Amino acid sequence: MPLEVNKMKASELRQFTDEELNEKLEEKKKELMNLRFQLALKQLDNTNLIKTCKRDIARFMTILTERELGIKR
């Protein structure tokens, strides 16, 4: 099952609504779970995908937190 690597910049992510960001965050969390499962079963060829997925999750959470605190960029 090939996974697509979709690295987006924070400036691009800020254009999304809160609902869209939350949906994408949940998708990334599921993707991370699947990657960890593949790693445990020794089926994951590119372990760098886990690192990339974690960073994407951090980007989503950072933008959502900024919005909660009212920080403008």
N, C-alpha and C positions, 0 to 999 in steps of 0.2 A: 504494500500500500504506500505509494509515494506521497509524501507530504509537501505541500507548497510552502516555500519560504517567502513570507510577505512582510518585509520589514518596512514600516512606515515611520516617517519622521513625526516628531511631536507636533510640529506646526500643522501637518496634515491632519493629525488626529483631533486637534482642537476645533476643527470644522464640524465634527460630528456632534449630535445631541447627546445628552446624558444617557438616554435610553439606548441609543446605538452603541455608545461606549460600553455600557453594562452588558449588552448582548455579545459584543466582541470579546469582552473580558471573560465571560463564561465560556465562549468557544475556545479561547486560548487556554483556559484552565483545563478543559476537557482534552485538548490537544496535548498539554503537558502530561496529563495522567496517562494518555495512550503512549506517549514517548517513553515514559518511565516504565510502563508495562512491557513495551518492546525491548527496552534495555535489560530488564530482568530476565526476559526469555532469550536473550542474546540474538535478537532479530534486528536490532538497530545498527545500521551501518555507519551513519553519521551522527556521532554523539554531540556534535556542535549544535544540533537542532534544539537540544534541551536548553542550552545556554541562550540561544536566540529567543526561544519561547519565553523563558523567564524574564528576559529584558523587555519583551513586548508587554508582558503582564505588568511589569513595573511602570512602563510608560503609561498604560491605561490608568493604573491606580494613581499615579502622580497627577495626571490631568484631572481626574475626578476629585482628588483631594484639593487641588488648587481651586476648583470651582466651588467646593464646599466652603473654603476659607475666604473666598472672594478675591483671590489673587489674580491680577490681570497680567498678561504677557503680551 
